[in-house]
């Protein structure tokens, strides 16, 4: 399985990423091994989707990073504020 996930960072930013193993991916982020979120810890997993194909997961990640889709995702999971 491949996962697209959304993390809520300590500064209330959302981080959207993808990985093959959600547990390992979130552990690496929590321990500061991912540069993009290192200064934004602690982070909390707030949303994820599972895909059988890496291609579909990467397409979905790219789509969620677009402004309109990110705003819709924030509304869906109940996070308010700037996108």
PyMOL commands that set and color helices and strands:
alter all, ss='L'
color gray80, all
select helices_A, chain A and resi 22-30+35-40+54-64+67-77
alter helices_A, ss='H'
color red, helices_A
select strands_A, chain A and resi 2-8+14-19+44-51
alter strands_A, ss='S'
color yellow, strands_A
deselect
rebuild
show_as cartoon
